[in-house]
């Protein structure tokens, strides 16, 4: 390659090494950046397509506006970007440095006199930038998008209830209200309706009807049911009241006064300070869930430098072999899979076992430090930096 020839020529004069360093850093940095962007776009597109298929069905067959579909598409992106970024950068660093190693460019760079720090610098620069992006996603974008998505769910229940109802599926229209529709027409007509309304826990209601229709009014959506019955359980005395009707209208809009400002925010909707020090929660289990989620937000971006250091340790530590680096690449992948799996397990355990919260940080910091030490140690003393076998 041109770079290899340039390095060999310039390396003959040791005083030119400082002039060569920016070129090498820029060269590797460009390759990592391009590879990382390609992997992020590819993985994000695949995940987005799998997650958005149901919304495409709502748009094509159920009348969901295109603007609403695009809005939903934007809201679901941050959720999996947090997971994609560490994996994408790990793959990009692994691919880039393995290619440099295979093309003997790293061998020439080391022969010129560049140590571990200059060779790691490009990957660490990208890792630092992506870690900042990760914290921006987890601390601000993620809770903001979840809040907007929950608010959108409320709007869809009030204005697009016919869209979210699916044939042959138990659909939750609101907290405590579930509906089953055997068949739904294109104009809102419903056949085979079964509805369970537990918005009043002391007096749950179960209703069935042969036919019905979904209509939107100024006060919100309503279901008109024809030829059915209504069963109400009174938990105070365990009695059941039956009512047979020819026509019955049920309000499925949210109760008045139950607006967004008054509803309880779940963990995914809250910002970091609302998770670590909530002022509106007293239940111990809910507090533990919130705190575990808060620490997970702080830990998640650290997977980015952790995975990058594992990739660097796999390809920069030890001696170079012309037989290839396939074994090292496979070991690095297995380590990353193990770290990710342990991280998921610790996040789940942290809800019930607070001692697991510090272990969430240990799970990423220890592999990061060990990998940095392996790279800094360089090739074994007394061994050549390259092997020709």
Secondary structure by P-SEA (a helix, b strand, c coil): caaaaaaaaaaccccccccaaaaaaaaaaaaaaaaaaaaaaaaaaaaaaaaaaaaaaaaacccccaaaaaaaaaaacccaaaaaaaaaaaaaaaaaaaaaaaaaaaaaaaaacccccccaaaaaaaaaaaaaaaaaaaacaaaaaaaaaaaaaaaaaaccccccccccccccccccbbbbbccccccccccbbbbbbcccccbbbbbbbcbbbbbbccccbbbbbcccbbbbbccccbbbbbbbbcbbbbbccccccccccccccccccccccccccccccccaaaaaaaaaaaaaaaaccaaaaaaaaaaaaaccccccccccaaaaaaaaaaaaaaaaaaaaaaaaaccccccaaaaaaaacaaaaaaaaaaaaacccccccccccc
